[in-house]
Each structure stands twice: as C-alpha cells, then as structure tokens.
Amino acid sequence: MSSSSPSNSAPNGLSPYDHLELFQTEAMRLGQAPAGQLDLDIPHLDGWTVRSVLGHTGWVFRFARLCLQATPEESPSRSSVPEPPPGDEVLDWYATGRDELLDRLASLDLDALHHTFTGPQPARWWVRRLGHEVSMHRWDAQTATARPDPIDPRQARDGVDEVLEVFTPHRMQFATLAGTGETLHLHATDIDDGEWMLTLNAEEVAWERTHAKGDVAAKGSMSDLLLFLWGRIPPSRLEIFGEASLLDRWQAAAVF
C-alpha cells in the first residue's frame, strides 16, 4: 500500500497497515472452517449457517474489490457480483475472493477515493471496514461449534469508533431509537482508553471518548462491548448499572 499522507495512524494507534494485518489474520482463520461443519447453525443469526457466513463474506470480498477498482463516481452494481456456490465449493470460492482482494489491497493508494455506502472515501476506509467485517464474521462462524475467541481488543476498540463514526449516521433506525438525550456509557475492562459516552438524540448519536456518569453504564471486555453494539450478544452479557432498557432500545434500532 502506498500513501502521500504524512501519517496513517488513527487516534487509537491503529494504522491501515495494522488493519490489513488483522484482516489477513482473521480472513485466514475464517477460511479454515472444516467442510463437515458448513451446515451448522449460527445461534444468534436466524437462518444462517457456517456456509452462509463464508458465502456472505466471500461476496463482500468481491464487491469490495469492484469498488476498489472503480472510480469514485462509479457505483458498482451489487447484482454484478455472483452468488456463492452451493455445497463444499463455498470454501474454495471464499479463498479465491480473499486472495484476489488481498492482491488488490497490497497495491492500494490509501488516499485515492473510491465508492462506499457513505459516498466517496479514501481507500483506507475500505481497509478498515474489511478488517472489521471479517473479524465479526470469524466470530460468528466460531459460535457454531464452540465458545468463540474474542475479537482482538485493539481492533474491537477501533470497531466501536467505526460503529459510531460510520454506521450510526447512515444505518441507525432513529425512529426506533426514539432518543431524547438519554446517555449511555461504555466502559471496557481490559484495555486502556476504552470508554465512550453516547447521547441518544432524535436524529443523531453524539459521542465522545470520556469517563462520565450516564443514564446507563455497560462494562465488559472490549470485544463484548463491540459485539453488543452489533447485536451479537445480549446486554445481559455485560455488567449494567442504571436504566438497562436503553441497551435494548439500542439493539432494536441498530439494524446494521
């Protein structure tokens, strides 16, 4: 990857090169799912199996590669990406998509603009997004067979920032959230600089990294806080202080 930017480090210390390394690690781990486990159900994703996760993620790899080959003005058609194959073929199909995407990521100009669902963004946006995409789906797939390994805490911390920066402005169902200024404090128990204060408003979620008292506080590992925000685990997996119903409202509205 190349860049004309003097610094590629994010405020939390993760650079695009860190995101790429985490993406490579997690993408390889997801691709190691045994063929004999493809039909196992994902407990928290109704109707999904391990095969579904591999197929979906392989599809995302191909769509992302199209976006990274297109100009910022072009919006690649989602229908131009083939659907995953049936049966065990999905494993090779996933691996091919992963390897082709890695080749594209290796030659990126990080500052070049490309299509995203938030409008044209520098290529570094995609490097970050893909790292979070595959780490979440690796966790999903592991839930089918055993207690899943947590998401890397550094990546999970940046993942919380990404939810607040990217997904809540563009994907949050604000009518469902029905925010009137309620506050939600997130507090990670296993990493430094892992605290956020969220203010739930009618048309936005305002936030800052800080320690403060909210209407509700949720404490847990960095991985579990991210998984909660994405609706992967229930609020009951966290240590809760205050108005717990706000956490249920978040999950009902955060249909990302």
GISULLIN-V435873 format. One record per residue. N is the residue number from 1. RES is the residue in three letters. D_CENTER is the distance of its C-alpha to the mean C-alpha in Angstrom with 1 decimal. Layout:
n=(N	N)
res=(RES	RES)
d_center=(D_CENTER	D_CENTER)
This chain:
n=(1	2	3	4	5	6	7	8	9	10	11	12	13	14	15	16	17	18	19	20	21	22	23	24	25	26	27	28	29	30	31	32	33	34	35	36	37	38	39	40	41	42	43	44	45	46	47	48	49	50	51	52	53	54	55	56	57	58	59	60	61	62	63	64	65	66	67	68	69	70	71	72	73	74	75	76	77	78	79	80	81	82	83	84	85	86	87	88	89	90	91	92	93	94	95	96	97	98	99	100	101	102	103	104	105	106	107	108	109	110	111	112	113	114	115	116	117	118	119	120	121	122	123	124	125	126	127	128	129	130	131	132	133	134	135	136	137	138	139	140	141	142	143	144	145	146	147	148	149	150	151	152	153	154	155	156	157	158	159	160	161	162	163	164	165	166	167	168	169	170	171	172	173	174	175	176	177	178	179	180	181	182	183	184	185	186	187	188	189	190	191	192	193	194	195	196	197	198	199	200	201	202	203	204	205	206	207	208	209	210	211	212	213	214	215	216	217	218	219	220	221	222	223	224	225	226	227	228	229	230	231	232	233	234	235	236	237	238	239	240	241	242	243	244	245	246	247	248	249	250	251	252	253	254	255	256)
res=(MET	SER	SER	SER	SER	PRO	SER	ASN	SER	ALA	PRO	ASN	GLY	LEU	SER	PRO	TYR	ASP	HIS	LEU	GLU	LEU	PHE	GLN	THR	GLU	ALA	MET	ARG	LEU	GLY	GLN	ALA	PRO	ALA	GLY	GLN	LEU	ASP	LEU	ASP	ILE	PRO	HIS	LEU	ASP	GLY	TRP	THR	VAL	ARG	SER	VAL	LEU	GLY	HIS	THR	GLY	TRP	VAL	PHE	ARG	PHE	ALA	ARG	LEU	CYS	LEU	GLN	ALA	THR	PRO	GLU	GLU	SER	PRO	SER	ARG	SER	SER	VAL	PRO	GLU	PRO	PRO	PRO	GLY	ASP	GLU	VAL	LEU	ASP	TRP	TYR	ALA	THR	GLY	ARG	ASP	GLU	LEU	LEU	ASP	ARG	LEU	ALA	SER	LEU	ASP	LEU	ASP	ALA	LEU	HIS	HIS	THR	PHE	THR	GLY	PRO	GLN	PRO	ALA	ARG	TRP	TRP	VAL	ARG	ARG	LEU	GLY	HIS	GLU	VAL	SER	MET	HIS	ARG	TRP	ASP	ALA	GLN	THR	ALA	THR	ALA	ARG	PRO	ASP	PRO	ILE	ASP	PRO	ARG	GLN	ALA	ARG	ASP	GLY	VAL	ASP	GLU	VAL	LEU	GLU	VAL	PHE	THR	PRO	HIS	ARG	MET	GLN	PHE	ALA	THR	LEU	ALA	GLY	THR	GLY	GLU	THR	LEU	HIS	LEU	HIS	ALA	THR	ASP	ILE	ASP	ASP	GLY	GLU	TRP	MET	LEU	THR	LEU	ASN	ALA	GLU	GLU	VAL	ALA	TRP	GLU	ARG	THR	HIS	ALA	LYS	GLY	ASP	VAL	ALA	ALA	LYS	GLY	SER	MET	SER	ASP	LEU	LEU	LEU	PHE	LEU	TRP	GLY	ARG	ILE	PRO	PRO	SER	ARG	LEU	GLU	ILE	PHE	GLY	GLU	ALA	SER	LEU	LEU	ASP	ARG	TRP	GLN	ALA	ALA	ALA	VAL	PHE)
d_center=(21.6	23.9	23.8	26.6	24.8	26.6	23.5	19.9	18.9	16.4	18.0	16.3	17.7	14.9	16.2	15.0	17.0	15.2	11.8	13.9	15.4	12.4	11.2	14.8	15.1	12.2	13.2	16.7	16.1	14.6	17.5	20.0	19.9	23.7	25.2	26.8	23.6	22.2	23.7	22.4	20.6	17.2	18.5	15.9	15.2	18.7	20.2	17.6	18.8	17.7	19.1	17.0	13.7	15.4	16.7	13.7	11.8	15.1	15.4	12.3	13.7	17.0	15.9	14.1	17.3	19.4	17.8	18.4	21.9	22.7	24.1	22.4	24.8	23.9	21.4	21.1	21.9	19.4	22.5	23.5	20.8	22.5	21.5	21.0	24.3	25.6	26.5	25.9	25.6	21.9	21.6	23.4	21.7	18.3	19.8	21.5	18.5	16.7	19.9	20.6	17.3	17.9	21.4	20.2	17.8	20.8	22.9	20.8	22.3	19.5	21.4	22.1	20.7	18.9	17.9	14.5	14.1	14.8	17.9	19.0	16.9	17.7	16.4	14.7	12.1	11.3	11.5	8.8	6.4	7.6	7.4	3.8	4.3	7.4	7.2	5.9	8.5	10.9	11.0	11.6	14.4	15.9	16.5	19.0	21.4	21.1	19.5	16.1	15.7	13.5	10.5	12.3	13.2	13.1	9.5	8.7	11.1	9.5	6.1	8.6	10.2	7.6	7.4	11.2	11.9	10.1	9.3	12.3	14.8	14.1	12.9	14.4	17.6	19.9	22.9	21.5	20.3	23.9	23.4	26.7	25.8	24.7	22.9	20.2	20.1	17.4	18.9	17.5	20.4	19.6	18.8	20.6	19.4	17.0	18.4	17.5	19.7	18.5	21.2	20.8	22.9	24.0	22.1	19.6	17.8	19.5	18.2	19.3	19.0	22.2	24.0	25.7	26.9	25.0	26.1	23.7	22.2	19.6	19.8	18.1	16.5	13.5	11.5	13.0	12.4	8.6	9.2	11.8	9.9	7.8	11.3	11.2	14.2	17.1	18.2	21.1	19.2	19.4	22.6	23.3	26.0	27.2	26.4	24.0	24.0	21.7	18.8	19.7	19.9	16.4	15.0	17.5	16.5	12.7	12.6	9.4)
